[in-house]
Amino acid sequence: MRTWIITHGDGDGVTSAAIALAVFPQANVFFSHPAGLYEDLVDTVKEGDNVIICDIAVSEREVEELRLFLGRLGKRGDVVYIDHHPPPVSGDLKGLPITLVRGEGCAAELTYLFFKDKLSWDMSRVALYGAICDYETDTRFFREALKDWDQRMVFFEAGVLAQGLEGSRGEHDFKRHVVRTLSENRLPSSLSELLLKALIETMSEEEMRRNLPGIIETLTHIAFVVNPRGSIARAAGYVRAISGKTVGIAANKKKGMMVMSLRTNDDRVDLNLVLRELAPRFGGTGGGHPNAAGARIPENVFRKFLASLDNEVGRILEVSG
């Protein structure tokens, strides 16, 4: 019997995994994402293993398969699913023999609060890093926990972590090293390689931001870029701001798919709901948060998907006034 911590590879996922690893130091850390979670579980976890899943939204397309597999795992081992994303429209994980942890804030906050009795108080700092990385700083936990720390130091360390991880995309062994370091409550800046990656990523991101105006394409309500030289999450936010459109999108081509990040600052548009309903019509997946979400769409229908998304955003704006 083994213990697995399966988590997202961004700042919130990494800090969630670090908090869980502090409780289960012999656990194996594996990085996954919504579109690949079911396949990764089937390929990696055996019945009888214990599993902690952190910060991975349930894919609309695989919710039934995931329910069946988690149900089998939960009958023979302990399964804890910690996530702060809205549940899928077509189904949920309730009623399974697993521990389902949901609530406000980021996954790192939820993980810390769930395991709090088994942690030293100062691991709250790692949860604060995760909250800052995920822009989830308007919670009671965050405000209270921050009082125990110098906020300038916490925000600096969170910035190093966020930028360093953006500069480590696909480097899973290095990210596991970061998780281990954080689980020991060592500072992100104590990792010289992470600090260097953060500096390089920051300079690269600034160059990307300056180049975006020349490559942005627009429709009526959305703006997008393809293959920006840098983080698509950061690029999507800049695209929205630069274009003045309701939704900003950045996409990378990857193995016949368009992997997208989407951002909006208009509360009338719930990107999570829109993508969960729209993406499957084009053979893809999508979801996340109301103002920040992601999607994977086959490359050959990418433009058609964007046109439908533009129409849907327009319809929402018209109905809501």
C-alpha positions in Angstrom: 0.0 0.0 0.0 1.3 3.4 -1.0 0.2 7.0 -0.4 -0.1 9.3 -3.3 -0.4 13.1 -3.4 -1.8 14.0 -6.8 -1.9 17.7 -7.4 -1.9 20.6 -9.9 1.5 22.0 -10.8 0.8 25.7 -10.1 1.5 27.6 -6.9 -1.7 26.6 -5.2 -1.3 22.9 -6.1 2.4 22.8 -5.1 1.7 24.4 -1.7 -1.3 22.1 -1.1 1.0 19.1 -1.9 3.7 20.5 0.4 1.2 20.8 3.3 -0.1 17.2 2.7 3.5 16.0 2.4 4.3 17.5 5.8 1.7 15.2 7.2 2.6 12.1 5.1 6.4 12.6 4.5 6.7 9.2 2.7 4.0 9.9 0.2 4.7 10.0 -3.6 3.9 13.3 -5.3 2.4 13.2 -8.8 1.4 16.2 -10.9 -1.8 16.1 -13.0 -4.6 18.4 -14.4 -8.3 18.2 -14.9 -8.2 16.8 -18.4 -5.7 14.1 -17.4 -6.7 13.2 -13.9 -8.7 10.1 -14.6 -6.1 8.6 -16.9 -3.3 9.5 -14.4 -5.2 7.8 -11.6 -5.8 4.7 -13.6 -2.2 4.4 -14.6 -0.7 5.3 -11.2 -2.9 4.4 -8.3 -3.7 0.8 -7.3 -6.7 -0.3 -5.2 -5.7 -0.3 -1.6 -3.5 2.8 -2.0 -4.3 6.0 -0.1 -4.8 9.1 -2.2 -4.9 12.8 -1.6 -6.0 14.9 -4.6 -5.4 18.6 -4.4 -6.5 21.6 -6.5 -7.7 19.6 -9.6 -11.1 20.5 -11.0 -13.3 17.6 -12.1 -13.5 17.4 -15.9 -17.0 17.6 -17.3 -16.2 14.8 -19.8 -14.8 12.3 -17.3 -17.0 12.9 -14.2 -18.8 9.5 -14.5 -15.6 7.5 -15.1 -13.9 9.4 -12.2 -16.8 8.6 -9.9 -16.6 4.9 -10.6 -12.8 4.7 -10.1 -12.7 6.9 -7.0 -15.6 4.8 -5.6 -13.5 1.6 -6.0 -10.4 3.3 -4.5 -12.4 4.6 -1.6 -13.6 1.1 -0.6 -10.1 -0.2 -0.1 -8.1 2.9 0.8 -8.4 6.4 2.1 -9.2 9.0 -0.5 -9.3 12.7 0.2 -10.3 15.1 -2.5 -9.5 18.7 -1.7 -10.6 21.3 -4.3 -11.9 24.8 -4.4 -13.2 24.8 -8.0 -17.0 24.8 -8.7 -18.3 21.2 -9.2 -19.1 20.1 -12.7 -22.6 20.8 -14.2 -23.2 17.2 -15.3 -22.4 15.5 -12.0 -20.5 15.6 -8.8 -18.4 13.4 -6.4 -20.8 13.5 -3.5 -22.0 10.2 -2.1 -18.8 8.3 -2.7 -16.8 6.6 0.1 -14.2 9.3 0.0 -13.6 12.5 2.0 -14.6 15.5 -0.1 -13.2 18.8 1.1 -14.6 21.9 -0.5 -15.0 25.6 0.6 -13.9 29.1 -0.1 -10.4 30.2 -0.6 -7.6 28.3 -2.3 -6.8 24.6 -2.1 -3.8 25.3 0.0 -6.0 27.0 2.6 -8.4 24.0 2.6 -5.6 21.5 2.8 -4.0 23.4 5.8 -7.3 23.7 7.6 -8.1 20.0 7.0 -4.8 18.8 8.4 -4.3 21.6 10.9 -4.3 19.3 14.0 -1.4 17.4 12.5 0.7 20.4 11.5 2.8 23.0 13.3 1.3 26.5 13.3 4.0 27.9 11.1 2.9 25.8 8.1 0.2 28.5 7.8 2.9 30.4 5.9 2.9 27.8 3.1 -0.9 28.1 2.9 -0.5 31.9 2.6 1.9 31.4 -0.4 -0.7 29.3 -2.1 -3.4 31.9 -1.5 -1.3 34.7 -3.0 -0.3 32.5 -6.0 -4.0 31.8 -6.7 -5.3 35.4 -6.0 -7.4 34.0 -3.1 -6.5 36.6 -0.4 -10.0 37.8 0.6 -10.8 35.1 3.1 -11.0 35.1 6.9 -8.2 32.6 7.1 -5.9 34.6 5.0 -6.5 37.8 6.9 -6.0 36.2 10.3 -3.0 34.0 9.4 -1.2 36.9 7.8 -1.2 38.7 11.2 1.4 36.2 12.4 3.9 37.1 9.7 5.6 40.0 8.1 3.4 40.5 5.0 6.3 41.9 2.9 8.3 38.8 3.4 5.3 36.5 2.7 4.4 38.3 -0.5 8.0 38.3 -1.7 8.4 34.6 -1.1 5.0 33.9 -2.8 6.2 35.9 -5.8 9.4 33.9 -6.0 7.4 30.7 -5.9 4.7 31.8 -8.4 7.2 33.1 -11.0 9.7 30.3 -10.4 7.0 27.7 -11.0 5.9 29.5 -14.2 9.4 29.2 -15.3 9.5 25.4 -14.5 6.6 24.3 -16.7 6.9 20.5 -17.4 9.8 20.1 -15.0 8.1 17.7 -12.6 11.2 16.4 -10.8 12.2 20.0 -10.0 8.7 20.8 -8.8 8.8 17.7 -6.5 11.9 19.1 -5.1 10.1 22.4 -4.4 7.2 20.5 -2.8 9.7 18.7 -0.5 11.4 22.0 0.4 8.1 23.7 1.3 7.0 20.7 3.3 9.9 21.3 5.5 8.8 25.0 5.8 11.9 26.2 4.1 11.7 29.5 2.1 11.2 29.4 -1.6 14.0 31.9 -2.0 16.4 29.4 -0.3 16.3 27.4 -3.5 18.7 29.3 -5.7 17.5 27.6 -8.9 13.9 28.6 -8.1 15.0 32.2 -7.4 16.9 32.3 -10.7 13.9 30.9 -12.6 11.7 33.5 -11.1 14.0 36.3 -12.2 14.2 34.9 -15.7 10.4 34.3 -15.9 9.7 37.9 -14.7 12.0 39.4 -17.4 10.5 37.1 -20.1 7.0 38.0 -19.0 7.7 41.7 -19.3 9.1 41.2 -22.8 5.9 39.2 -23.7 3.7 41.9 -22.3 5.4 44.6 -24.5 5.0 42.4 -27.6 1.4 41.4 -27.1 -0.3 44.5 -28.8 1.2 43.5 -32.1 -0.2 39.9 -32.1 -3.6 40.2 -30.4 -6.6 39.2 -32.5 -10.1 40.4 -31.6 -13.8 39.5 -32.1 -16.7 41.4 -30.8 -16.4 40.5 -27.1 -13.2 38.5 -26.8 -9.5 39.0 -27.7 -6.9 36.3 -28.1 -3.3 35.4 -28.9 -1.8 32.2 -30.1 1.5 30.9 -28.8 2.6 33.9 -26.8 6.2 33.6 -25.6 5.5 33.1 -22.0 2.8 32.0 -19.5 -0.6 31.8 -21.1 -2.2 32.5 -17.8 -0.4 35.8 -17.5 -0.9 36.5 -21.2 -4.6 36.1 -21.0 -4.9 38.7 -18.3 -2.8 41.2 -20.3 -4.8 40.5 -23.5 -8.0 41.4 -21.7 -6.4 44.6 -20.3 -4.8 45.7 -23.5 -7.7 45.0 -25.8 -10.4 46.3 -23.5 -12.6 43.2 -24.4 -14.7 41.3 -21.9 -12.6 38.1 -22.2 -8.9 37.7 -22.8 -7.6 34.4 -24.1 -4.1 33.0 -24.6 -3.6 29.6 -26.3 -0.7 27.3 -27.1 -0.7 24.5 -29.7 0.1 21.1 -28.1 -0.3 17.7 -29.7 -3.3 18.7 -31.9 -5.0 20.6 -29.1 -5.2 24.3 -28.2 -4.5 24.7 -24.5 -6.1 27.9 -23.4 -6.2 30.2 -20.4 -9.1 32.7 -20.2 -9.6 35.8 -18.0 -12.4 38.3 -17.4 -13.1 41.0 -14.9 -16.8 41.2 -15.7 -18.9 39.6 -13.0 -21.7 38.9 -15.4 -19.6 36.3 -17.3 -19.0 33.1 -15.4 -16.2 31.5 -17.4 -16.4 28.2 -15.5 -20.1 27.7 -16.5 -19.6 28.9 -20.0 -16.7 26.6 -20.7 -18.2 23.5 -19.0 -21.2 23.8 -21.3 -19.5 25.0 -24.5 -16.2 23.1 -24.6 -17.7 19.6 -24.8 -19.6 20.6 -27.9 -16.3 20.9 -29.7 -14.7 17.7 -28.3 -12.9 19.5 -25.6 -12.9 20.2 -21.9 -13.0 23.4 -19.9 -13.7 25.0 -16.5 -12.1 26.6 -13.5 -13.2 29.7 -11.7 -15.8 32.4 -12.7 -13.1 34.9 -13.7 -10.2 32.7 -14.5 -10.5 29.4 -16.3 -8.9 27.0 -18.8 -9.9 24.9 -21.8 -8.5 22.3 -24.2 -10.0 22.3 -27.7 -9.0 20.3 -30.8 -6.9 22.6 -33.0 -9.0 22.0 -36.1 -12.1 23.6 -34.4 -10.3 26.3 -32.5 -11.6 29.2 -34.5 -15.2 27.9 -34.5 -15.0 27.5 -30.8 -13.8 31.1 -30.4 -16.7 32.3 -32.6 -19.2 30.4 -30.4 -17.6 31.7 -27.3 -17.8 35.3 -28.6 -21.5 34.8 -29.3 -22.2 33.3 -25.9 -20.4 36.1 -24.1 -22.4 38.6 -26.2 -25.7 36.8 -25.3 -24.8 36.9 -21.6 -24.0 40.6 -21.7 -27.2 41.4 -23.5 -29.4 39.4 -21.2 -27.8 40.8 -18.0 -27.8 44.4 -19.3 
